[in-house]
């Protein structure tokens, strides 16, 4: 049984809207998914980001497809590691997780299909970094 995290309901909605199946696995610091379940191409980034991630999803092959950050600040260096996740489609940032100046790191993520800044304290100035 997997622990419900703050982003759980957001990701259930995302799963339903993208037609996910039961093979998607939660990925977070307290979840029972081991590094061996993660695709080798994604492991280095996951080792760094897992400490900050409150929830995430893996596809059937173990690639990270979605990550959610809540209540723990993420640095620019950590955000740059997201570029290593070649199948990353969705990100969620909650309150206090991303600084406005760090938004520039997300502009490099051209494969994203969804970006949620729920309760994140980002203004139009931060959004402008996305291009």
C-alpha positions as CSV (number, residue, x, y, z in Angstrom):
1,X,0.0,0.0,0.0
2,X,1.3,3.4,-0.9
3,X,1.3,6.4,1.4
4,X,-1.0,9.3,0.3
5,X,0.9,12.5,0.0
6,X,-0.3,16.1,-0.5
7,X,0.0,15.9,-4.2
8,X,-1.8,12.6,-4.5
9,X,-5.2,13.9,-5.6
10,X,-3.5,16.1,-8.2
11,X,-1.8,13.2,-9.7
12,X,-4.8,10.9,-9.6
13,X,-6.5,13.6,-11.8
14,X,-3.4,13.8,-14.0
15,X,-3.4,10.0,-14.3
16,X,-7.1,9.8,-15.3
17,X,-6.7,12.6,-17.7
18,X,-3.8,11.0,-19.5
19,X,-5.2,7.5,-19.5
20,X,-2.6,6.0,-17.2
21,X,-2.7,2.3,-16.2
22,X,-1.9,0.4,-13.1
23,X,1.7,0.2,-14.0
24,X,2.4,3.8,-12.9
25,X,4.3,3.8,-9.6
26,X,4.5,6.5,-7.0
27,X,8.0,8.0,-6.5
28,X,8.8,10.0,-3.4
29,X,11.1,10.0,-0.4
30,X,8.7,7.9,1.7
31,X,7.4,5.6,-1.0
32,X,8.5,2.0,-1.3
33,X,9.7,2.4,-4.9
34,X,13.4,1.4,-5.0
35,X,16.1,3.0,-7.2
36,X,16.1,-0.3,-9.1
37,X,12.6,0.4,-10.3
38,X,13.8,3.6,-12.0
39,X,15.1,3.4,-15.6
40,X,18.9,3.6,-15.6
41,X,18.8,6.9,-17.6
42,X,16.9,8.6,-14.8
43,X,18.6,7.2,-11.8
44,X,21.2,9.9,-11.2
45,X,18.6,12.7,-11.3
46,X,16.3,10.7,-9.1
47,X,19.0,10.1,-6.5
48,X,19.2,13.9,-6.1
49,X,15.6,14.9,-6.5
50,X,14.0,12.1,-4.5
51,X,14.9,13.9,-1.3
52,X,12.8,16.9,-2.3
53,X,10.0,15.2,-4.2
54,X,6.7,14.6,-2.4
55,X,5.3,12.5,-5.2
56,X,6.1,11.4,-8.7
57,X,5.2,8.8,-11.3
58,X,7.1,6.3,-13.3
59,X,5.9,4.8,-16.6
60,X,6.0,1.0,-17.4
61,X,9.7,1.2,-18.3
62,X,10.7,3.1,-15.1
63,X,11.1,6.6,-16.7
64,X,9.9,9.5,-14.5
65,X,6.9,11.2,-16.1
66,X,5.6,13.5,-13.3
67,X,7.1,15.1,-10.2
68,X,5.5,17.1,-7.4
69,X,7.3,19.3,-4.9
70,X,5.5,20.5,-1.8
71,X,6.8,22.5,1.3
72,X,10.5,21.9,0.5
73,X,12.4,24.5,-1.4
74,X,14.1,23.3,-4.6
75,X,17.4,24.9,-5.7
76,X,18.4,26.0,-9.2
77,X,21.0,23.2,-9.3
78,X,18.3,20.6,-8.4
79,X,15.9,22.1,-11.0
80,X,18.7,21.7,-13.7
81,X,18.7,17.9,-12.9
82,X,15.1,17.8,-14.3
83,X,16.7,18.1,-17.8
84,X,18.0,14.5,-17.3
85,X,14.5,13.2,-17.2
86,X,13.8,12.8,-20.9
87,X,10.2,11.5,-20.4
88,X,9.2,14.2,-17.8
89,X,5.7,15.5,-18.8
90,X,4.4,17.2,-15.7
91,X,5.6,19.2,-12.7
92,X,3.7,20.5,-9.7
93,X,5.2,23.1,-7.3
94,X,3.4,24.0,-4.1
95,X,3.9,26.7,-1.6
96,X,7.5,27.6,-0.7
97,X,9.1,25.2,-3.2
98,X,10.3,27.4,-6.0
99,X,11.6,30.9,-5.9
100,X,10.6,33.3,-8.6
101,X,14.2,33.7,-9.8
102,X,14.5,29.9,-10.2
103,X,11.7,29.8,-12.8
104,X,14.4,30.3,-15.5
105,X,15.5,26.7,-15.0
106,X,12.1,25.4,-16.1
107,X,12.4,27.2,-19.5
108,X,14.7,24.4,-20.6
109,X,12.0,21.8,-20.1
110,X,10.5,21.9,-23.6
111,X,8.8,18.4,-23.2
112,X,6.5,19.5,-20.4
113,X,2.8,19.1,-21.0
114,X,1.7,20.5,-17.7
115,X,3.1,22.8,-15.1
116,X,1.2,23.5,-11.9
117,X,2.3,26.3,-9.6
118,X,-0.4,25.6,-7.0
119,X,0.1,28.0,-4.1
120,X,3.6,28.7,-5.3
121,X,4.4,32.4,-4.7
122,X,5.3,33.2,-8.3
123,X,4.2,36.4,-10.0
124,X,4.1,37.4,-13.7
125,X,7.8,38.3,-13.4
126,X,8.6,34.7,-12.6
127,X,6.3,33.4,-15.4
128,X,8.2,35.6,-17.8
129,X,11.3,33.5,-17.3
130,X,9.5,30.6,-19.1
131,X,9.7,32.5,-22.4
